[in-house]
Amino acid sequence: MTDTESAPAVEDDAAAPVLREPAAGVPEPIVRASQLTALAEALRAGSGPVALDAERASGYRYSQRAYLVQLRRAGVGTALIDPIALPDLTEINDAIADTEWVLHAATQDLPCLAELNMRPTRLFDTELAGRLLGDERVALGTMVERHLNVGLEKGHSAADWSTRPLPYDWLVYAALDVELLIELRDVLAVALADAGKTAWAEQEFGAVIRMPPAPPRIDPWRRTSGIHKLRSRRQLAAVRTLWYARDEHAADRDIAPGRVLPDAAIVEAARAMPTTTAQLAKLPVFGGPRQRRQINRWFDAIEAARTIADDQLPPITGATTEGDGMPATSRWRERDAAAADRLVRARAAIAAIAEEHNVLTQNLLASDVVRRVCWTPPTTLDTESVATRLATFGARPWQIELTAAPLADALAVPEPTSPAV
């Protein structure tokens, strides 16, 4: 924990002074239960919002768990928690349960914080606030420089945060993520109020808190990089069996799938369809010592694909409809030309409203909501009916207020022009 009243230690830079280390130094990560209890007591006695962040090991580990949690509050300073040593942060959650949590891009961190039993009841998302204010570049460093005129020394966002012990410069990076987060929140809150968008932000922050987990992807193996090079259904079946064999092995070892077996190796094996392990071992990547130890696992996956009945092979193209029957927009023109026309008009209407109110189009109304209301519009195309349909698809009240009437006009089928007499 550090004192928050010291002046920031900055260095002059051509664009803005750069904050290279936290003003009061970098605290050691908390690893003992007694330290966690002391932090919880301090946080409970602190004042104002609590800045939070979490570091994961995406690209290195299969799981999306947190490997470091950073907090900062007035009267407390900055604290770093090691969730490997302390995987249950209920004490911290209870201490700040009624406090506003300030996060940047909260949807990225809330799932891994929930695994630690940390769930906010009040939220301020600085990235989302920036989007509502029309900021197109919303990385934390960019927003801090724009709104606070201070640069942040950054550079370890893609590090393997499961590493122990964590290097000092990584801890500096982590502490800087929350160093100015509350100050940024305060500036953005004023800007939202000046723009008349405070209610918008509150509704959006509440929606983030209530957001359910993302549903499983349909045919996730079809996202294998390079799969477009394959032309036969049998080859696609091999990609599928190899993908699931890799995913199972990666999950068991908690290693990112791409580090277990690269996508390029899966595609090459599916293209070649080797008939022996020796042939497989001659392919790029599979001949390495690590892959040779797993060669039977990968060959068994190829053999499984080889034995699939022809009528059970995956189609060349993936599913062209969503779970509710809505096709990909690329197919709308051939499936329902009227719906395709509605989508064109609706997108134009949304873009005009977004420009008028200086908000990013995607934040004015999610593109998925626009597609759904265009594919299955209400029978009566008036403002009230469209508003009801938008609410059904999860639109917030402020979004409905701005878009329901223009969308009702855009969805209406233009009357055919009467031929000249």
C-alpha positions in Angstrom: 0.0 0.0 0.0 1.3 3.5 -0.8 0.4 7.0 0.1 -1.7 8.9 -2.5 -0.8 12.4 -1.6 2.7 12.6 -3.2 3.1 14.5 -6.5 3.5 12.2 -9.5 7.1 11.5 -10.6 7.1 12.6 -14.2 9.7 13.3 -16.9 9.4 15.9 -19.6 8.5 14.5 -23.0 7.8 16.3 -26.3 4.1 15.5 -26.2 3.4 15.3 -22.5 5.2 14.5 -19.3 5.6 10.7 -18.9 4.8 9.0 -15.7 7.4 6.2 -15.5 6.8 4.9 -12.0 4.0 5.3 -9.4 4.4 8.5 -7.3 4.8 6.6 -4.1 6.7 3.6 -5.4 5.7 0.0 -6.2 4.3 -2.1 -3.4 5.2 -5.8 -3.1 2.4 -8.1 -4.1 0.3 -9.4 -1.2 0.7 -13.1 -0.8 -0.4 -13.8 2.8 -3.9 -14.0 4.3 -2.9 -11.6 7.1 -1.8 -9.0 4.6 -5.1 -9.5 2.7 -7.1 -8.9 5.9 -5.1 -5.7 6.7 -5.7 -4.5 3.1 -9.5 -5.2 3.5 -9.6 -3.1 6.7 -7.7 -0.2 5.0 -9.9 -0.3 2.0 -13.0 -0.2 4.2 -11.6 2.9 5.9 -10.6 4.6 2.7 -12.7 7.1 0.8 -14.0 7.6 -2.8 -14.1 5.2 -5.7 -11.8 2.2 -5.9 -9.6 1.8 -9.1 -9.1 -1.9 -10.1 -7.4 -3.8 -12.8 -6.4 -7.4 -13.4 -3.6 -9.0 -15.4 -4.1 -12.3 -17.3 -1.8 -14.5 -19.3 -3.6 -14.6 -22.6 -1.5 -16.2 -25.3 0.3 -18.2 -22.7 -2.4 -20.0 -20.6 -5.6 -21.7 -21.6 -7.6 -20.2 -18.8 -8.5 -16.5 -18.5 -7.9 -16.4 -14.8 -6.3 -13.3 -13.1 -2.6 -13.6 -12.2 -2.4 -10.1 -10.5 -5.0 -7.8 -9.2 -4.3 -4.1 -8.7 -6.4 -1.7 -6.5 -6.1 1.9 -5.5 -8.2 4.1 -3.2 -7.8 7.5 -1.6 -6.4 7.1 1.9 -5.0 3.7 1.0 -2.8 4.0 -2.0 -2.0 1.2 -4.4 -2.0 -2.5 -3.5 -1.1 -5.5 -5.7 -2.6 -8.9 -4.9 -1.2 -12.3 -6.0 -4.3 -14.4 -6.7 -2.3 -17.5 -7.2 -1.4 -17.4 -3.5 -4.8 -15.9 -2.6 -7.5 -17.2 -4.9 -10.4 -16.1 -2.8 -10.8 -12.3 -2.5 -14.1 -12.3 -0.7 -12.6 -10.2 2.1 -11.7 -7.5 -0.4 -15.1 -7.7 -2.2 -16.9 -7.3 1.1 -14.8 -4.2 2.0 -15.7 -2.4 -1.2 -19.0 -3.9 -2.0 -20.9 -0.6 -1.8 -18.2 1.4 -3.4 -18.0 2.5 -7.0 -15.4 0.4 -8.9 -13.5 2.1 -11.6 -12.1 -0.1 -14.4 -10.9 0.4 -17.9 -12.6 -2.0 -20.4 -14.4 -3.7 -17.5 -15.9 -6.5 -19.7 -12.3 -7.8 -20.0 -11.6 -8.0 -16.3 -14.9 -8.7 -14.6 -15.1 -12.4 -15.5 -11.7 -13.2 -14.0 -12.5 -11.0 -11.0 -15.7 -12.9 -10.5 -13.7 -16.1 -10.3 -12.0 -14.6 -7.3 -15.4 -13.7 -5.8 -15.2 -10.1 -6.6 -18.4 -8.6 -8.2 -19.2 -4.8 -8.3 -22.6 -3.3 -7.5 -21.5 0.1 -8.9 -19.2 0.7 -11.8 -17.5 3.4 -13.8 -15.9 2.1 -17.0 -13.4 4.7 -18.3 -13.1 3.1 -21.7 -16.9 3.0 -22.2 -17.2 6.6 -21.0 -14.7 7.6 -23.7 -16.7 5.8 -26.3 -19.9 7.6 -25.2 -18.0 10.9 -25.5 -17.0 10.0 -29.1 -13.4 9.0 -28.5 -12.2 6.7 -31.2 -8.9 5.8 -29.5 -9.7 4.4 -26.1 -6.6 2.6 -24.9 -5.8 3.6 -21.3 -2.5 5.3 -22.2 -4.1 7.3 -25.0 -7.0 8.4 -22.8 -4.8 9.4 -19.9 -2.7 11.5 -22.3 -5.7 13.1 -23.9 -7.7 13.9 -20.9 -5.0 14.4 -18.2 -2.0 15.4 -20.4 0.2 12.7 -18.8 1.9 9.8 -20.7 2.1 6.4 -19.1 5.2 4.2 -19.4 3.7 1.0 -20.9 4.9 -2.1 -22.5 4.1 -5.4 -20.7 0.4 -5.9 -21.6 1.3 -9.1 -23.5 3.5 -10.5 -20.8 3.1 -14.0 -19.3 1.7 -12.8 -16.0 1.7 -16.4 -14.6 5.5 -16.0 -14.3 6.8 -16.0 -10.7 8.4 -14.0 -9.3 7.1 -11.1 -11.3 9.9 -8.8 -12.6 10.0 -5.4 -11.0 9.3 -3.5 -14.3 6.2 -5.6 -14.8 5.0 -4.5 -11.3 5.6 -0.9 -12.3 3.5 -1.4 -15.4 0.7 -3.0 -13.3 0.7 -0.3 -10.7 0.6 2.5 -13.3 -2.6 0.9 -14.7 -4.5 2.2 -11.6 -2.2 5.2 -10.7 -4.4 7.8 -12.5 -7.5 5.8 -13.1 -9.6 7.7 -10.5 -8.4 11.1 -11.8 -9.4 10.0 -15.3 -12.8 8.9 -14.0 -13.3 12.3 -12.5 -12.5 14.2 -15.7 -14.7 11.9 -17.8 -17.6 12.2 -15.3 -17.5 16.0 -15.8 -17.3 15.6 -19.6 -20.3 13.2 -19.5 -22.3 15.7 -17.4 -21.4 18.6 -19.7 -22.5 16.6 -22.7 -25.8 15.5 -21.1 -24.7 11.9 -21.2 -24.5 11.0 -17.5 -27.7 8.9 -17.6 -26.5 7.2 -20.7 -23.3 6.2 -18.9 -25.1 5.0 -15.8 -27.4 2.7 -18.0 -24.4 1.4 -19.9 -22.4 0.7 -16.7 -25.4 -1.1 -15.2 -25.7 -3.3 -18.3 -22.0 -4.3 -18.0 -22.6 -5.4 -14.4 -25.6 -7.5 -15.5 -24.0 -8.9 -18.6 -24.3 -12.7 -18.8 -21.4 -14.9 -19.9 -20.9 -15.1 -23.6 -22.6 -18.2 -25.2 -20.3 -20.9 -26.6 -19.2 -20.3 -30.2 -20.8 -22.5 -32.9 -18.1 -24.6 -34.6 -15.2 -22.8 -33.0 -12.7 -25.0 -35.0 -13.7 -23.1 -38.1 -11.8 -20.1 -36.8 -8.5 -22.0 -37.3 -6.2 -19.7 -39.2 -5.6 -20.8 -42.8 -8.6 -23.2 -43.0 -9.7 -21.4 -46.2 -6.8 -23.2 -48.0 -8.6 -26.6 -47.6 -11.1 -27.8 -50.2 -12.5 -31.1 -49.1 -14.9 -32.0 -46.3 -12.6 -34.8 -45.2 -9.8 -32.2 -44.6 -12.2 -30.1 -42.7 -13.1 -33.1 -40.5 -9.4 -33.5 -39.8 -9.1 -29.8 -38.7 -12.1 -30.4 -36.4 -10.7 -33.5 -34.8 -7.2 -32.0 -34.4 -8.7 -28.8 -33.0 -10.6 -30.6 -30.3 -7.7 -32.9 -29.5 -5.5 -29.8 -29.1 -8.1 -28.0 -27.1 -8.5 -30.9 -24.6 -4.7 -31.2 -24.2 -4.3 -27.4 -23.8 -7.1 -27.3 -21.1 -5.5 -30.2 -19.2 -2.1 -28.4 -19.1 -3.5 -24.8 -18.9 -1.5 -23.8 -21.9 -2.7 -21.5 -24.7 -3.8 -23.8 -27.6 -1.6 -22.1 -30.1 1.4 -22.9 -28.0 0.4 -26.6 -27.8 0.1 -26.9 -31.6 0.0 -23.9 -34.1 -2.9 -23.5 -36.4 -0.6 -23.7 -39.4 0.4 -27.2 -38.3 -3.2 -28.3 -38.0 -4.0 -27.1 -41.5 -0.9 -28.7 -43.0 -1.7 -32.0 -41.4 -5.3 -31.8 -42.6 -4.1 -31.0 -46.1 -1.6 -33.9 -46.2 -3.7 -36.5 -44.4 -0.7 -38.7 -43.5 -1.4 -42.4 -43.2 1.4 -43.2 -40.7 3.0 -41.4 -37.7 6.2 -41.4 -39.6 4.6 -39.4 -42.4 3.1 -37.0 -39.9 6.4 -36.5 -38.2 7.9 -35.3 -41.5 5.6 -32.4 -41.7 6.7 -29.0 -40.3 6.3 -28.6 -36.6 5.4 -32.3 -36.0 9.1 -33.3 -36.2 10.1 -31.3 -33.2 10.9 -33.1 -29.9 7.9 -31.7 -28.1 5.5 -32.7 -30.9 7.1 -36.1 -31.3 6.1 -36.9 -27.7 2.5 -36.2 -28.7 2.6 -37.6 -32.2 0.2 -40.5 -31.4 -2.4 -38.0 -30.0 -2.3 -36.0 -33.3 -2.2 -39.1 -35.5 -5.2 -40.6 -33.7 -7.1 -37.4 -34.4 -6.4 -37.7 -38.1 -7.4 -41.3 -38.1 -10.7 -40.4 -36.4 -11.4 -37.9 -39.2 -10.5 -40.6 -41.8 -13.2 -43.0 -40.5 -16.1 -40.5 -40.4 -18.9 -41.5 -42.7 -19.3 -39.4 -45.7 -22.7 -38.2 -44.7 -21.3 -37.0 -41.3 -18.5 -34.9 -42.7 -18.8 -31.1 -42.0 -20.0 -28.9 -44.9 -17.4 -26.8 -46.7 -19.1 -23.6 -45.4 -20.1 -23.1 -41.8 -23.6 -22.4 -40.5 -25.1 -19.5 -42.4 -27.6 -18.7 -39.7 -27.5 -17.7 -36.1 -29.2 -19.8 -33.4 -32.5 -18.0 -34.0 -32.4 -18.5 -37.8 -31.0 -15.1 -38.8 -28.5 -15.6 -41.7 -25.2 -13.9 -42.0 -25.7 -10.4 -43.5 -23.7 -11.5 -46.7 -26.7 -13.8 -47.4 -29.5 -11.4 -46.8 -29.8 -10.2 -50.4 -30.5 -13.7 -51.7 -32.6 -14.8 -48.7 -34.7 -11.7 -48.2 -34.0 -8.6 -50.3 -36.5 -6.5 -48.4 -34.6 -7.2 -45.1 -31.4 -6.3 -46.8 -32.9 -3.0 -47.9 -34.1 -2.4 -44.4 -30.6 -3.0 -43.0 -29.1 -0.5 -45.4 -31.6 2.2 -44.4 -31.3 1.4 -40.7 -27.5 1.6 -40.7 -27.6 5.0 -42.4 -30.1 6.2 -39.8 -28.0 5.0 -36.9 -24.8 6.5 -38.4 -26.6 9.9 -38.7 -27.8 9.8 -35.1 -24.3 8.8 -33.9 -22.7 11.7 -35.7 -25.3 14.1 -34.4 -24.7 13.1 -30.8 -20.9 12.5 -31.0 -21.1 8.9 -29.9 -19.6 5.8 -31.6 -22.1 4.0 -33.8 -21.6 0.6 -32.0 -22.3 2.3 -28.6 -25.4 4.1 -29.9 -26.9 0.7 -30.8 -25.1 -2.6 -31.0 -24.8 -3.9 -34.6 -26.4 -7.2 -33.6 -29.5 -5.4 -32.3 -29.7 -3.4 -35.6 -29.5 -6.7 -37.6 -32.1 -8.4 -35.5 -34.7 -5.7 -35.7 -34.2 -5.5 -39.4 -34.5 -9.2 -39.9 -37.6 -9.6 -37.7 -39.2 -6.2 -37.5 -42.5 -5.7 -35.6 -45.7 -6.1 -37.6 -46.6 -2.5 -36.9 -43.8 -0.2 -37.9 -44.4 2.7 -35.4 -42.2 4.1 -32.7 -43.8 2.2 -29.9 -43.6 -1.2 -31.6 -40.0 -0.6 -32.6 -39.1 0.6 -29.1 -40.6 -2.6 -27.6 -38.6 -4.8 -30.1 -35.4 -2.9 -29.3 -36.0 -3.5 -25.5 -36.5 -7.2 -26.2 -33.1 -7.3 -27.9 -31.4 -5.6 -24.9 -31.2 -2.0 -26.0 -31.0 0.5 -23.1 -33.6 3.2 -22.5 -31.4 6.1 -23.8 -30.7 4.1 -26.9 -34.3 3.4 -27.5 -35.2 7.1 -27.0 -32.8 8.2 -29.7 -33.3 5.5 -32.2 -36.8 4.0 -32.1 -38.5 6.7 -34.2 -35.8 7.0 -36.9 -35.6 3.2 -37.1 -39.4 2.9 -37.5 -39.1 5.2 -40.5 -36.1 3.3 -41.9 -37.9 -0.1 -41.5 -41.0 1.0 -43.3 -41.2 -0.3 -46.8 -41.3 2.7 -49.2 -44.5 3.0 -51.2 -44.1 2.0 -54.8 -44.1 5.0 -57.2 -47.4 5.1 -59.2 -46.8 4.9 -62.9 -47.4 8.1 -64.9 -50.8 8.1 -66.6 
